[in-house]
């Protein structure tokens, strides 16, 4: 009897009036305007950095997943909540922090926080919980900080190179690995950034997250699906490197170039997808519920509203109106106000650094490959070898950045040393008995307290001594985290984020006391300090 009544009187559905949709659309435009500088920089990164070229698809995926939940959303009245304004305010604070510091990453995260706030204002916390995962997927479209991307790429290059060389040796081919350079004798193959596997990893992680979202299984299985994309990427990328090495050995260097090289990349990515599907199929058959992949993969579409179903219309949401006005006000101010430009202090280009120095030092310019320079994205640099008669040479390198707030910044040489086949034998922070005018430590310490990172590196029987530090607007820093903090701090308080990495390297000949190498570097640093201030301003 009750079932008959239910079928005759179905539960009502809730719809949004057209006028309310117009308000939501205007709020959407307002949130884009409020965070426009950060969003513009994000889209430019999608265009310029191939690792993030998938970013255009993320908003489309989010929109589809929200539409997929529309049948659940229409079952409840879902009144907007005023607490959503707090999230909008938090997002705007992040956006303002990004504007004042010129670090666009804050504004990009603030945009997503503000979207969550608009959702709470529109459909309350109950409705927002229903679409929380689709909204969270938007975080995948935000590029990582450049220094983190570089570090991750470097580590993946080294791991992939080692596994790839192991596969080449497994095929009976003699090969030598030095950092990320694979020497086949007749051909040297370098595992560059483009071959690190990041172009597989990021889109594969998105697909793994989506697969776990649709997978109707235990939580541990879902987590495993997402996490497995990391080793899967490393193994497949290493397999690609190994196969390229094997084919180059048998059919020549053309196997590592051009269209064939690109096709191998696409083929390996498709292999990753096949293995991911196979993993899901295996997980579906493990545990208490043993089902087929088709049975547990919950890709469904919203059911249409049955004829005769009562329709109720949601009330006008005042929180959305207030949130839209907040965002519109900031959006207008953002678009109308003049762009906040960072100060770029006057300086002498490093090309004018003298190659003849007091004390008998004479130098000769060196060079860096164009591909490496493009990766470093420096605004100015110098690399030269200096020596005094009868003494080993000193390699002096400095990379200068006019601004470090947009993601490009000086990074630690420690990430590059393993790529050249060098191993770090000793690493310490060391004070130098120097008097360098105009510079201080982290807390404004005296110039005599200047500290550098002292590294002893080794490759076979060769040893080298390395000093490196960061000159950051009058501070001498040795810690990369401190560098990032002061980029933010000085960007807000001084409108500056310029800075430089400085590195000195000298060989330690067999039998030479390491103390002699220390004195050599200290003497050279004392000599160049007065001149250096013209090129790296305080």
Secondary structure, 3 states (H helix, E strand, C coil): CHHHHHHHCCCCEEECCHHHHHHHHHHHHHHHHHCHHHHHHHHHHHHHCHHHCCHHHHHHHHHHHHHHCHHHHCCCCCCCCCCHHHHHHHHHHHHHHHHHHCCHHHHHHHHHHHHHHHHHHHHHHHHHHHCHHHHHHHHHHCCCCHHHHHHHHHHHHHHHHHHHHHHHHHCCCCCEEECCEEECCCCEEECCHHHCCHHHHHHHHHHHHHHHHHECCCHHHHHHHHHHHHHHHHHHHHHHHHHHHHHHHHHCHHHHCHHHHHHHHHHHHHHHHHHHHHHHHHHHCCCCCCCCHHHHECCCCCCCCCCCCCEEECCCCHHHHHHHHHHHHHHHHHHHCCCCCCCCCCCCCHHHCCCEECCCEEEEECCCCHHHHHHHCCCEEEEEEEECCCCCCEEEEEEEECCCCCCCCCCCCHHHHHHHCCEEEEEEEEECCCCCCCCECCCCCCHHHCEEEEEEEEECCEEEEEEEEEEECCEEECCHHHHHHHHHHHHHHCCCCCEEEEEEEEECCCCCCHHHHHHHHHHHHHHHHHHHHHHCCC
